[in-house]
């Protein structure tokens, strides 16, 4: 199943909302991690955004999933960039996940 790199972009204006909704956002992410849909996620240290790696059958399916993120529902993400990603070496390669 394809892997997608999702880049969230945040602004300083959304800090209070993100602080308030972070527990729900992380609960949502934890459920996706448990199901295997989310591979990993985390914020950029400078506060400008976050990187999330997902497995999804299609970009359309992933877009529907991202719309359910509490941060998205609350309008706390300034921009989202979704790119299909093909890992060649390391933990997320087909060889590593089937071993």
Beta strands, then each sheet from edge to edge (+ up, - down):
strand 1: 3-9
strand 2: 38-43
strand 3: 49-55
strand 4: 79-85
sheet 1: 2+ 3- 1+ 4-
end
